[in-house]
């Protein structure tokens, strides 16, 4: 039965389909406008956190950390 509604080309079903599609697009736009500011703030926080990350490219740092020596940020315990 649901497929009959979707594939129906009669006037009333077509109008209903257009109205349902427009309503879902409008709902998506409304949700996007509500959460856009929060997502922008969160992405800025993530950018700031990741820009302060120091990446070590040698395994010596990891071995020293595992063996209880120097920490990964270069400071002694």
Buried (B, 14 or more C-beta within 10 A) or exposed (E): EEEEEEEEEEEEBEEEBEEEEEEEEEEEEEEEEEEEEEEEEEEEEEEEEEEEEEEEEEEEBEEBBEEEEBEEEEEEE
